[in-house]
Amino acid sequence: MRFRLAAAGAVALALAGCSPAAPAPSSSPGPTASSLPPSPTATPAASGTPQPSPPPIMIVVLENHGYGDVIGNPAAPNLNALAAHYGLATASYAWSHPSLPNYLDLIAGNSFGISSDCTDCSVEGTTVADQVLSRHADWAAYEESMPSPCFKGDSYAGLYAKKHDPFMYFAHIRNSPALCNRIQPLSALWPALDAGTVPAFAFVTPNLCHDGHDCSLQQSDAWVGGFVNRIAASTWFAAGGVLIVTYDEGTSNEGCCAGAAGGHIATWVVSGHTPAGARLRTPVDHAGVMRTIELLYQVPPTAYAACACSGDLLALIGR
């Protein structure tokens, strides 16, 4: 198994997841949303100096392993190779427990008071996908084992789980055919990758086995190795694509930033501009991952992503 650093000329690397709170969710039925704790003062987006064009970005979310479960564990050779050959955020934290609030926070900087893996609840607010569209760029979500594009099943379909598909919880996305059809089975990614038509922002959810939720860390690690090999060998990656791999939550209540308390997790940045073995040691939470994309696209960060206290991954991207 090998990762390929395309931007470095086919070098092969051997191998062995602030502002006021957004509106509360409506549920039918579902949990009652509570207000978020007070947010620190927001930091405005930088202006004045022309910025380079934002790179295409892809996020992959894995499941339920703490930082110490993965980093240095021989059962995860591919994930540790990513840390050795690309960049690792060593002080990365999930928002809360269980899964769903973390997925919402990753794409909206806000958990909307959700504190369960509800499947009949609904939220409304601005997502990073909306912000990418506002810059006349496109987005897509790729969900492994999803039966069909815009699948609206309430819970599970084989190894697909709605709770790991955050876009389906936003009413304006779910109820718009044009937006909802951007949520596709993972199988749609590969022809798009070959054709050079992967959107500017892509969100990837492995199925319940490959994300490590139902299967072993070894099985999840093997899937990550194969996935990263395909991405790193693509023209998408050679053209400056940035892959962010993170976990939804850890196994503790450790936290940081503006209230994140979902556990210490590993977050990797894989790009041709990331120095081998780079480390980001300042805290970053899930809202900070979203903030990273917002800053790259020069859109005003929203919800908790608006606070610099959420951190960002720009240093590992080379920005």
C-alpha positions as semicolon CSV with decimal commas, in nm:
position;residue;x (nm);y (nm);z (nm)
1;M;0,000;0,000;0,000
2;R;0,141;0,341;-0,092
3;F;0,041;0,705;-0,074
4;R;0,143;0,917;-0,370
5;L;0,245;1,279;-0,322
6;A;0,155;1,395;-0,673
7;A;0,259;1,755;-0,627
8;A;0,613;1,650;-0,538
9;G;0,675;1,475;-0,868
10;A;0,558;1,120;-0,806
11;V;0,736;1,073;-0,475
12;A;0,601;0,746;-0,331
13;L;0,563;0,718;0,045
14;A;0,562;0,362;0,180
15;L;0,307;0,251;0,439
16;A;0,307;-0,085;0,651
17;G;-1,150;1,200;1,097
18;C;-1,869;3,316;1,899
19;S;-2,132;3,472;1,702
20;P;-2,494;3,443;1,819
21;A;-2,639;3,096;1,810
22;A;-2,830;2,995;1,500
23;P;-3,204;2,922;1,515
24;A;-3,322;2,627;1,719
25;P;-3,429;2,311;1,538
26;S;-3,783;2,208;1,475
27;S;-3,862;1,845;1,542
28;S;-4,143;1,619;1,455
29;P;-4,112;1,488;1,721
30;G;-3,755;1,534;1,841
31;P;-3,542;1,682;2,115
32;T;-3,609;2,031;2,239
33;A;-3,320;2,257;2,142
34;S;-3,141;2,446;2,415
35;S;-2,957;2,771;2,358
36;L;-2,586;2,759;2,304
37;P;-2,360;2,906;2,574
38;P;-2,254;3,267;2,522
39;S;-2,022;3,302;2,226
40;P;-1,698;3,499;2,238
41;T;-1,651;3,802;2,016
42;A;-1,623;3,711;1,649
43;T;-1,314;3,781;1,446
44;P;-1,392;3,937;1,106
45;A;-1,258;3,779;0,792
46;A;-0,940;3,932;0,657
47;S;-0,983;4,192;0,385
48;G;-0,778;4,425;0,171
49;T;-0,495;4,198;0,060
50;P;-0,575;3,981;-0,244
51;Q;-0,578;3,614;-0,151
52;P;-0,487;3,316;-0,370
53;S;-0,774;3,118;-0,518
54;P;-0,912;2,868;-0,266
55;P;-0,813;2,506;-0,322
56;P;-1,073;2,233;-0,367
57;I;-1,140;2,076;-0,028
58;M;-1,262;1,731;0,072
59;I;-1,352;1,625;0,427
60;V;-1,370;1,260;0,537
61;V;-1,528;1,183;0,875
62;L;-1,444;0,868;1,070
63;E;-1,608;0,742;1,389
64;N;-1,555;0,708;1,760
65;H;-1,181;0,689;1,827
66;G;-0,977;0,915;2,051
67;Y;-0,638;1,058;1,958
68;G;-0,452;0,805;2,173
69;D;-0,649;0,516;2,022
70;V;-0,506;0,593;1,678
71;I;-0,180;0,787;1,688
72;G;0,105;0,549;1,756
73;N;-0,120;0,244;1,733
74;P;0,030;-0,028;1,508
75;A;-0,324;-0,137;1,423
76;A;-0,360;0,184;1,221
77;P;-0,053;0,196;0,992
78;N;-0,221;0,404;0,720
79;L;-0,349;0,672;0,955
80;N;-0,007;0,694;1,119
81;A;0,157;0,717;0,776
82;L;-0,065;1,016;0,705
83;A;0,067;1,178;1,023
84;A;0,426;1,106;0,920
85;H;0,403;1,222;0,560
86;Y;0,147;1,502;0,578
87;G;0,005;1,717;0,859
88;L;-0,157;1,638;1,195
89;A;-0,350;1,865;1,430
90;T;-0,242;1,737;1,771
91;A;-0,492;1,946;1,973
92;S;-0,810;1,872;1,779
93;Y;-1,137;1,827;1,969
94;A;-1,490;1,716;1,886
95;W;-1,790;1,926;1,990
96;S;-1,989;1,678;2,203
97;H;-2,150;1,335;2,213
98;P;-2,305;1,144;2,034
99;S;-2,242;1,158;1,658
100;L;-2,502;1,393;1,511
101;P;-2,414;1,715;1,698
102;N;-2,057;1,680;1,571
103;Y;-2,159;1,635;1,208
104;L;-2,384;1,942;1,232
105;D;-2,100;2,143;1,390
106;L;-1,862;2,043;1,111
107;I;-2,083;2,192;0,839
108;A;-2,267;2,470;1,028
109;G;-2,045;2,563;1,323
110;N;-2,340;2,488;1,548
111;S;-2,509;2,181;1,697
112;F;-2,845;2,362;1,722
113;G;-2,901;2,219;2,067
114;I;-2,921;1,865;1,930
115;S;-2,794;1,620;2,190
116;S;-2,896;1,285;2,040
117;D;-2,878;1,090;1,715
118;C;-3,237;1,184;1,629
119;T;-3,353;1,096;1,280
120;D;-3,686;1,281;1,278
121;C;-3,546;1,618;1,388
122;S;-3,478;1,908;1,154
123;V;-3,263;2,220;1,179
124;E;-3,222;2,536;0,978
125;G;-2,924;2,762;0,932
126;T;-2,634;2,851;0,705
127;T;-2,400;2,567;0,614
128;V;-2,053;2,581;0,466
129;A;-2,207;2,437;0,148
130;D;-2,432;2,744;0,122
131;Q;-2,130;2,967;0,166
132;V;-1,935;2,787;-0,104
133;L;-2,232;2,833;-0,338
134;S;-2,235;3,204;-0,253
135;R;-1,887;3,224;-0,409
136;H;-2,020;3,064;-0,730
137;A;-1,852;2,733;-0,650
138;D;-2,024;2,396;-0,612
139;W;-2,041;2,125;-0,346
140;A;-2,141;1,764;-0,304
141;A;-2,172;1,509;-0,026
142;Y;-2,072;1,149;-0,097
143;E;-2,226;0,892;0,138
144;E;-2,100;0,536;0,119
145;S;-2,381;0,276;0,097
146;M;-2,649;0,543;0,045
147;P;-2,912;0,371;-0,173
148;S;-2,970;0,662;-0,410
149;P;-2,909;1,038;-0,445
150;C;-3,116;1,246;-0,201
151;F;-3,221;0,935;-0,010
152;K;-3,464;1,053;0,258
153;G;-3,491;0,741;0,471
154;D;-3,543;0,818;0,839
155;S;-3,273;0,602;0,991
156;Y;-3,062;0,324;0,837
157;A;-3,034;0,159;0,497
158;G;-2,790;-0,127;0,532
159;L;-2,458;0,034;0,629
160;Y;-2,581;0,388;0,556
161;A;-2,687;0,595;0,857
162;K;-2,876;0,925;0,833
163;K;-2,713;1,047;1,156
164;H;-2,382;1,059;0,965
165;D;-2,533;1,257;0,677
166;P;-2,573;1,607;0,823
167;F;-2,698;1,779;0,507
168;M;-3,022;1,579;0,522
169;Y;-3,111;1,756;0,850
170;F;-3,125;2,102;0,691
171;A;-3,473;2,172;0,561
172;H;-3,365;2,407;0,283
173;I;-3,131;2,140;0,146
174;R;-3,355;1,838;0,197
175;N;-3,657;2,012;0,041
176;S;-3,477;2,147;-0,266
177;P;-3,427;1,889;-0,544
178;A;-3,135;2,089;-0,685
179;L;-2,955;2,089;-0,350
180;C;-3,065;1,749;-0,224
181;N;-2,941;1,574;-0,538
182;R;-2,592;1,695;-0,451
183;I;-2,604;1,430;-0,174
184;Q;-2,498;1,117;-0,360
185;P;-2,370;0,764;-0,301
186;L;-1,993;0,746;-0,266
187;S;-1,979;0,549;-0,592
188;A;-2,048;0,878;-0,773
189;L;-1,718;1,025;-0,652
190;W;-1,493;0,800;-0,862
191;P;-1,620;0,894;-1,211
192;A;-1,623;1,260;-1,103
193;L;-1,263;1,224;-0,985
194;D;-1,161;1,065;-1,316
195;A;-1,341;1,333;-1,516
196;G;-1,207;1,621;-1,311
197;T;-1,557;1,729;-1,206
198;V;-1,539;1,692;-0,827
199;P;-1,693;2,011;-0,681
200;A;-1,496;2,273;-0,493
201;F;-1,618;2,136;-0,160
202;A;-1,683;1,765;-0,102
203;F;-1,794;1,592;0,218
204;V;-1,734;1,216;0,238
205;T;-1,891;0,976;0,488
206;P;-1,770;0,615;0,484
207;N;-2,028;0,352;0,573
208;L;-2,077;0,213;0,924
209;C;-1,801;-0,043;0,877
210;H;-1,539;0,166;0,702
211;D;-1,573;0,464;0,935
212;G;-1,487;0,243;1,233
213;H;-1,831;0,261;1,396
214;D;-1,928;-0,106;1,357
215;C;-1,599;-0,262;1,242
216;S;-1,247;-0,266;1,378
217;L;-0,991;0,011;1,364
218;Q;-0,783;-0,215;1,135
219;Q;-1,067;-0,238;0,883
220;S;-1,129;0,135;0,891
221;D;-0,757;0,206;0,857
222;A;-0,734;-0,020;0,552
223;W;-1,026;0,163;0,390
224;V;-0,858;0,499;0,457
225;G;-0,538;0,373;0,297
226;G;-0,715;0,273;-0,024
227;F;-0,921;0,592;-0,032
228;V;-0,623;0,823;0,015
229;N;-0,425;0,636;-0,251
230;R;-0,698;0,705;-0,507
231;I;-0,728;1,069;-0,407
232;A;-0,352;1,133;-0,398
233;A;-0,310;0,981;-0,747
234;S;-0,578;1,206;-0,899
235;T;-0,557;1,525;-1,102
236;W;-0,777;1,678;-0,827
237;F;-0,493;1,633;-0,580
238;A;-0,222;1,740;-0,826
239;A;-0,417;2,060;-0,893
240;G;-0,397;2,159;-0,525
241;G;-0,674;1,955;-0,365
242;V;-0,678;1,945;0,015
243;L;-0,804;1,637;0,198
244;I;-0,904;1,673;0,565
245;V;-0,958;1,352;0,760
246;T;-1,109;1,375;1,108
247;Y;-1,320;1,189;1,364
248;D;-1,671;1,279;1,471
249;E;-1,599;1,230;1,843
250;G;-1,348;1,086;2,083
251;T;-1,389;0,858;2,382
252;S;-1,367;1,125;2,654
253;N;-1,513;1,465;2,740
254;E;-1,191;1,656;2,682
255;G;-1,239;1,982;2,498
256;C;-1,122;2,326;2,403
257;C;-1,218;2,650;2,242
258;A;-1,574;2,788;2,290
259;G;-1,719;2,488;2,466
260;A;-1,619;2,180;2,267
261;A;-1,619;1,877;2,495
262;G;-1,644;1,576;2,264
263;G;-1,300;1,433;2,325
264;H;-0,946;1,465;2,193
265;I;-0,936;1,339;1,833
266;A;-0,689;1,321;1,546
267;T;-0,734;1,547;1,243
268;W;-0,508;1,516;0,939
269;V;-0,445;1,752;0,647
270;V;-0,326;1,587;0,326
271;S;-0,206;1,818;0,050
272;G;0,088;1,876;-0,177
273;H;0,171;2,194;0,017
274;T;0,172;2,031;0,361
275;P;0,528;1,968;0,486
276;A;0,592;1,606;0,579
277;G;0,537;1,555;0,950
278;A;0,388;1,902;1,002
279;R;0,220;1,952;1,340
280;L;-0,045;2,203;1,445
281;R;-0,035;2,225;1,823
282;T;-0,286;2,506;1,880
283;P;-0,642;2,394;1,965
284;V;-0,900;2,347;1,691
285;D;-1,253;2,212;1,716
286;H;-1,508;2,106;1,455
287;A;-1,626;2,463;1,408
288;G;-1,262;2,548;1,340
289;V;-1,257;2,296;1,054
290;M;-1,552;2,482;0,902
291;R;-1,379;2,814;0,975
292;T;-1,083;2,694;0,771
293;I;-1,301;2,657;0,462
294;E;-1,476;2,988;0,521
295;L;-1,146;3,173;0,550
296;L;-1,014;3,008;0,234
297;Y;-1,330;3,110;0,047
298;Q;-1,326;3,458;0,202
299;V;-1,680;3,438;0,336
300;P;-1,778;3,564;0,683
301;P;-1,746;3,277;0,932
302;T;-2,074;3,194;1,105
303;A;-2,191;3,063;1,443
304;Y;-1,900;2,934;1,653
305;A;-1,677;2,930;1,346
306;A;-1,688;3,310;1,365
307;C;-1,465;3,301;1,673
308;A;-1,090;3,270;1,629
309;C;-1,101;3,064;1,950
310;S;-1,233;2,772;1,743
311;G;-0,896;2,758;1,566
312;D;-0,833;2,661;1,204
313;L;-0,613;2,435;0,993
314;L;-0,464;2,699;0,763
315;A;-0,108;2,643;0,886
316;L;-0,122;2,279;0,773
317;I;-0,262;2,381;0,434
318;G;0,019;2,628;0,375
319;R;-0,203;2,940;0,394
